[in-house]
Amino acid sequence: MTSRPEHLPERLALLSDVQAAEYISTGLLEGRDDVPSIALNKVAEPLPGDDARLQLHRVRDLIDHVLDRFRDERPTAADAWLAPRLHETLRLTRREAAEKRLWTYLALGVAPDYVVWRHLSEPRADGSHGRVARDRFVGPHYKQTFARLWWAAELFRDGPDYRPVVVACANQDMLNSALRLDVIDHRPTALALVRLMERGVVRTGREVNGLTPAVNAAAATLMYDVLAPDVERDGQALRDWIEGAESSLPTPRNNLPEGPEEERAPEEAVERLVGHFEELFADAQVRGRTPVESE
């Protein structure tokens, strides 16, 4: 199985897709090879300055802990635990998080062993090796191993409260489908989807996959931000949170961390969309659902 990198510099870095291609071998994708970390860090671009957020050991310590904590469980169980803690550890702005090269470096230069552990498929019936999809290392934000978790935490958190993130990430279909939707950037929409899961209205992966397209399609004719307006985001709260990384303790392992002290989404707006989405779900096409269950 792919091992922890032997060489870990002090700071995170950037790695382009072109640079990464040299290190994404068939052996790595099958979990048989390690990443030549010294060679990789010679071509990676170290992030400048001495910002505490970007110290590599902060992320690597988190990865070491999650690998130990979930070693006897299904790897999918780690998503709900890691997403809020990765978000709180890195404390990025959305502009910084849009830098694809950072996530590529995290996957290859910091934690290729985690990527393989989390996403390696089972061996095939013909005896051939299981395989990690290449896009888990260099894919879009809704596929790449660490980008998908960070963005899930960013889009599903309610101000400083990461509890909705845990609910969303505990359902792989919600995590995989919702991140592809533009409407999920509207906080009351994201939180309303979580409420339906918490209340048992939407439970299975098939139900999630029936609901999310219906919500997205309805957004073409109904503007959710008009029907259920959010409060204006406070940029100062985010800046204060980012500056606080210098003196912050490591993200808690047993309790949820706290995000920036932004105002929460209006309760009335969230509940209005809960009711609307419940109506959409009643008419949604859900594979395997009988007509009686739809009524």
Solvent accessible surface area in square Angstrom, and as a share of the most:
residue,aa,sasa,rsa
1,M,147,0.66
2,T,6,0.04
3,S,54,0.35
4,R,111,0.41
5,P,8,0.05
6,E,172,0.77
7,H,72,0.32
8,L,44,0.22
9,P,40,0.25
10,E,150,0.67
11,R,42,0.15
12,L,0,0.00
13,A,3,0.02
14,L,16,0.08
15,L,0,0.00
16,S,32,0.21
17,D,63,0.32
18,V,130,0.75
19,Q,66,0.29
20,A,0,0.00
21,A,51,0.40
22,E,138,0.62
23,Y,17,0.07
24,I,18,0.09
25,S,49,0.31
26,T,73,0.43
27,G,4,0.04
28,L,1,0.00
29,L,10,0.05
30,E,32,0.14
31,G,5,0.05
32,R,122,0.45
33,D,57,0.30
34,D,83,0.43
35,V,10,0.06
36,P,72,0.45
37,S,6,0.04
38,I,107,0.54
39,A,42,0.33
40,L,0,0.00
41,N,27,0.14
42,K,162,0.69
43,V,64,0.37
44,A,8,0.06
45,E,89,0.40
46,P,92,0.58
47,L,27,0.14
48,P,110,0.69
49,G,60,0.57
50,D,122,0.63
51,D,48,0.25
52,A,6,0.04
53,R,16,0.06
54,L,19,0.10
55,Q,59,0.26
56,L,3,0.01
57,H,102,0.45
58,R,43,0.16
59,V,1,0.01
60,R,4,0.02
61,D,66,0.34
62,L,0,0.00
63,I,0,0.00
64,D,51,0.26
65,H,56,0.25
66,V,0,0.00
67,L,36,0.18
68,D,79,0.41
69,R,93,0.34
70,F,17,0.07
71,R,163,0.60
72,D,135,0.70
73,E,91,0.41
74,R,182,0.66
75,P,43,0.27
76,T,44,0.25
77,A,42,0.33
78,A,0,0.00
79,D,1,0.00
80,A,16,0.12
81,W,22,0.08
82,L,0,0.00
83,A,0,0.00
84,P,0,0.00
85,R,10,0.04
86,L,0,0.00
87,H,2,0.01
88,E,12,0.06
89,T,5,0.03
90,L,0,0.00
91,R,21,0.08
92,L,5,0.03
93,T,41,0.24
94,R,78,0.29
95,R,215,0.78
96,E,60,0.27
97,A,2,0.01
98,A,72,0.56
99,E,56,0.25
100,K,78,0.33
101,R,85,0.31
102,L,6,0.03
103,W,7,0.03
104,T,1,0.00
105,Y,0,0.00
106,L,1,0.00
107,A,0,0.00
108,L,0,0.00
109,G,0,0.00
110,V,0,0.00
111,A,1,0.00
112,P,1,0.00
113,D,13,0.07
114,Y,0,0.00
115,V,0,0.00
116,V,0,0.00
117,W,48,0.17
118,R,21,0.08
119,H,22,0.10
120,L,53,0.26
121,S,57,0.37
122,E,142,0.64
123,P,95,0.60
124,R,138,0.50
125,A,119,0.92
126,D,118,0.61
127,G,66,0.63
128,S,42,0.27
129,H,97,0.43
130,G,5,0.05
131,R,88,0.32
132,V,0,0.00
133,A,54,0.42
134,R,110,0.40
135,D,44,0.23
136,R,38,0.14
137,F,0,0.00
138,V,13,0.07
139,G,8,0.08
140,P,55,0.35
141,H,74,0.33
142,Y,58,0.22
143,K,57,0.24
144,Q,2,0.01
145,T,1,0.00
146,F,1,0.01
147,A,2,0.02
148,R,2,0.01
149,L,1,0.00
150,W,0,0.00
151,W,35,0.12
152,A,0,0.00
153,A,0,0.00
154,E,13,0.06
155,L,15,0.07
156,F,0,0.00
157,R,3,0.01
158,D,17,0.09
159,G,0,0.00
160,P,15,0.09
161,D,19,0.10
162,Y,1,0.00
163,R,149,0.54
164,P,16,0.10
165,V,0,0.00
166,V,49,0.28
167,V,37,0.22
168,A,0,0.00
169,C,0,0.00
170,A,76,0.59
171,N,20,0.10
172,Q,46,0.20
173,D,46,0.24
174,M,0,0.00
175,L,0,0.00
176,N,55,0.28
177,S,21,0.14
178,A,0,0.00
179,L,5,0.02
180,R,122,0.45
181,L,26,0.13
182,D,132,0.68
183,V,25,0.15
184,I,4,0.02
185,D,78,0.40
186,H,27,0.12
187,R,7,0.03
188,P,0,0.00
189,T,0,0.00
190,A,0,0.00
191,L,8,0.04
192,A,0,0.00
193,L,0,0.00
194,V,3,0.02
195,R,48,0.17
196,L,0,0.00
197,M,29,0.13
198,E,101,0.45
199,R,131,0.48
200,G,34,0.32
201,V,41,0.24
202,V,2,0.01
203,R,165,0.60
204,T,69,0.40
205,G,20,0.20
206,R,114,0.42
207,E,21,0.09
208,V,0,0.00
209,N,72,0.37
210,G,7,0.07
211,L,0,0.00
212,T,3,0.02
213,P,73,0.46
214,A,24,0.19
215,V,0,0.00
216,N,59,0.30
217,A,69,0.53
218,A,19,0.14
219,A,26,0.20
220,A,92,0.71
221,T,128,0.75
222,L,59,0.29
223,M,121,0.54
224,Y,9,0.03
225,D,76,0.40
226,V,103,0.59
227,L,54,0.27
228,A,0,0.00
229,P,73,0.46
230,D,41,0.21
231,V,40,0.23
232,E,165,0.74
233,R,87,0.32
234,D,70,0.36
235,G,35,0.34
236,Q,85,0.38
237,A,11,0.09
238,L,41,0.20
239,R,130,0.48
240,D,74,0.38
241,W,22,0.08
242,I,26,0.13
243,E,124,0.56
244,G,27,0.26
245,A,1,0.01
246,E,126,0.57
247,S,100,0.65
248,S,33,0.21
249,L,148,0.73
250,P,104,0.65
251,T,8,0.05
252,P,52,0.32
253,R,56,0.20
254,N,122,0.62
255,N,108,0.55
256,L,59,0.29
257,P,8,0.05
258,E,119,0.53
259,G,3,0.03
260,P,0,0.00
261,E,125,0.56
262,E,13,0.06
263,E,113,0.51
264,R,112,0.41
265,A,10,0.08
266,P,39,0.25
267,E,100,0.45
268,E,121,0.54
269,A,3,0.03
270,V,1,0.01
271,E,59,0.27
272,R,94,0.34
273,L,0,0.00
274,V,6,0.03
275,G,36,0.34
276,H,45,0.20
277,F,0,0.00
278,E,77,0.35
279,E,118,0.53
280,L,39,0.20
281,F,15,0.06
282,A,43,0.33
283,D,124,0.64
284,A,13,0.10
285,Q,167,0.74
286,V,17,0.10
287,R,172,0.63
288,G,62,0.59
289,R,42,0.15
290,T,66,0.39
291,P,108,0.68
292,V,117,0.67
293,E,108,0.48
294,S,34,0.22
295,E,177,0.79
